[in-house]
Amino acid sequence: MVEVSELPESVDWSSKISPAPSQGGCGDCWAFAATACIESHLAIAEDKDPQKLSEMNMFECSPNPQQCGGTGKCEGSIPELGWNYIADQTLNHNGGMFTIEDFPYDGMDKECEGLTDGLTPVVGVTGWTLLPSNDYKSTMNAVAKVGPLALAVAASDWSMYESGVFSSTSTTVNHAVVLAGYGVDKDTGEKYYLIRNSWGPEYGENGYIRVKRTDDDSTVCDLDSDPLVGIDCALDENGNKRELLPDTVCADSAILFDTSYPVGVHRL
């Protein structure tokens, strides 16, 4: 791992990510972020244009017994659980990721059993990597050298965004997105994180938002007093309710709090 100053001044993986889709009224941003990361890591590995994959299998079938980030499906979960499910399906030759043509997204809760009967999976994964929480150096190295990352962010103010470098003081983590790179605004000199959202191509800058970045982001921290809205698990391994303390979240919109990416992305 190198110092951030030794990394390229800008990194942009957007050409390796499919155009920003819309999750609609369903709270499955976690599956959109996880799927986009799989698409992009495959495109990078193959040095090809990204292939649009379906969020539906992951969204409908990923187990969430501890209620991490919500109770599952449209009620929320986390990308890591989505990758867990796809990795298990891959390992046991029971499935994987399907093309969007074979399995169109409709944002409706369905029963998992029999959902993919007759469909052929095209992509699998072997696992995922979680970066150290609130670590600017690790996050910047990973997005520069490995590829896009899934983020848990505080996005309560993001609906107001139209263009430019955005800044928010919100600290309640409530959304999952993809870190597609970073850069410096040519007009203002402001540093930013380049983030692909799942609110449709009409949102922001062609479905993307640029969020303020500083080299001190690991120390620009506050508390998220409502951690169950974000990624924390409501239940322990025995199904008992957990007593939770506020989470420390760092960087604008809590961008550094939870960063991860899939590993072993491959064609089936």
N, C-alpha and C positions, 0 to 999 in steps of 0.2 A: 504494500500500500504506500502510495506516494503522498506528499503534501499536496493540498489543493492547488497551490500556486504552480505546481509542476504539471497539472492536468491541462488539457486544451481549454482555451478561453470560452469556447462554446461547444455544446454537443446537442444534436437534434436527431432523434430516432423516429420522427413522425412519419417518414417515408416507409418505415418498417412496421407501422401500425395501421390497421384498417381505419377508414374514416369514422369520426365520432358518432356512435349510435345514440338512440334515445331509450332509456330504461322505462319511460312512461311514468305511470303513477305507482309502480311497484318499487319497493325498497330493496332492490337486488343489485345495487351499485357494486357490491362486493364481487358478484359473479361477473359483471362487466369488466371490472378491473383485472380480475384473475384471468379471464379469457383473453383480454387484450395483451396481457403479458405473455401468455402462451403463443399467441399469434406472432408477436414481435420477435420473441426469442427463436422461434422456428424460422422466420424470415431472415433473421441475422445469420443463423447457422447455415442456412441453405443459400444465402446471398441472393434471395429472390424477393419479389413483391409479396406483401402479406396476403394470406388467404383468410377470408372471413369465416370464423368458426361460430358455432351456435353456443349461446350461454345456457340454453334450456336444460340440458342434461345435468350440468353442474348445479344450476339454480334449483331444480326440482328435487334432486336426489342426495345432495351432500348432507350427511348427518351432522347434527349440532346438539348433542345431548346435554351439554353444559350451558347452552344458550349464550354462546359467545357472540357479542355484537347484535343480539336479538334472538328470536326463536326459530329463525330459518326462513327460507324462501323470501316472500315479499316483506316479511317482518324483520329481515336483517340477519347477517352472518359476517364472516370475515374471509378474505381471499385464501388464507392458509388452509381453511377447512375445505374450500373448493378444490385446491390442489391435492389435499389428502385424498379426497374421494376419487379424483381422476387418476392419481398414482395407484390407488388400490385397484381400480378397474383395469388399469394397464397391466399391473403385475399379475392379476388373476385372469387376464385375457377375457374379461367380461365387457369391455367397452373402452371408452376414452372420450375424446372430443369429436364432434360431428360437424360437418359443414353446415353453414346457414341455409343452403339450398335444401339439404335433406331434412333439416330440423329448424324451421323458421321460429323466430322469437315472437311470443304473444303476451308475455308478462302476466300470465294467469297461473295461479296455483293448481297443480295437478298431482295425482298420485304417481309415484315413481315406478311402481311395478308395471312392467310391460311397456313403458314409455318409449323405449328405443327398439322395440321388436321390429325386425326387418331392416334396420339401419346398420350401416357399416362404419365403425369409427375410423378416423383418418390420422389422428395425432394422439400421442400419449406423453406422460411425464413420469419421472421417477421420484420426485420430491420437491422440496423448496428450501430456501435459505432465508433466515430472519437476521437482519442486520442489528447491531447494537442500537438500542433506543436513543433517540436524540443525539445522534453522532453525525455531525456534518461531514467529517472527513470520510467515514465509511460510506455514507450515502453518495457523496460526489464521486468517489472512486468506483463504486458499483455501477452507477448509471453511465459513467464515462467508459468503463472497460467491459462491462458485462451486457448492459442493455436496460430497457425500461423496468421500472420498479412499481409495485403496488404500494400505495400510501393510504393511511387512515388520516383524514384531515378534518379541521374545523371549518365547515363550509356554510355556516349560517348566513354569511353576508355575500356569498358568491353569486347569488341570483342577480345582483345589481351590476355585475361586471359586463362591460361592453368591449373594451380594448385597452391596450397599454399594460403597464406594470401595476398590479393591484396589491393593496395592503389591507389587512384586517386585524383587529385586536381580539377576534373571537377565539376562545380556547376550548369550546365544547366539541370534541371529536364526534362527527355524525355522518361521515361520507367516505367512500372509497374511490380513489382515482388512480391514474397512471402517471408516474413521473417519466416524461418522454425526453428529458434533457434539461439544459440550462444555458444561460447566455448573458449578454450585456446589451441593454437597449441602445441602439446606435444614436438615438436623438438625445436621450437624457443621461446616458451613462449608468443607469440603474441596473444592478444585477438582478436576475430573476430565475425562478424555476419554471420550466415549460411543462404544463400539465394537461393531459388529455382527459376531458370530462366525459360523462355519459348522458348529457342533457340535449343531445342532438347537434347536428352541424351548424344550426343557426345560432347556437350559444357562443358568446364571446368571439374569439378569433378562429372561425371555422371549427368550433367545438372545443377549442383550447382556451386556457387561461394562463397568463404569465403572472406569477406571484413573487413578490419582493424576496430577494435573497441577500444575505450578508455573510461575510466570512466569520462572523461571531455568532452564527445562528445556534450553535450548541449551548450558548450561554444566554440566549434571549428566550427565557422560559417563564411559564406561569402554570397555574393549576387548572386541570379539568375536573370540576366538582361533580360532574354527572357521567362517570365512566361507563355506565351500562348503555348509554346512548351510542358509545363508540365501539370498542373492541373487547372490553372486559367480559368475563363469563359470570353469569348470574348464579350458577350452581357449581359446587365442587364435584369431584369425581364420584362421590357417593350420592349425588342428587340433592344435597343440602344447600340451602341458600347461603351465599357468601356475604360476609361483611366487607365492604369495599371502602378504601380511602381514596381521596382525589389522586389523579395521575399527574405527574409532571410532564408537560408537553413543551417542546421547544421549536423555535422558528415561527415565522408568520404563518398563521392558519394551522399551527401544530404540525407542519409538514414533516418534521424529523421524528415524530413520536413512534410511528410503526412503519417500517420499510422492509419489504421482502420481495422475493422473485422466485419463479419456478426453476427447477433444474432438471436436466435429462429430457428436455423437450425433443421429441423425435417423431418421424413418420411411422405409422403402423403398416 
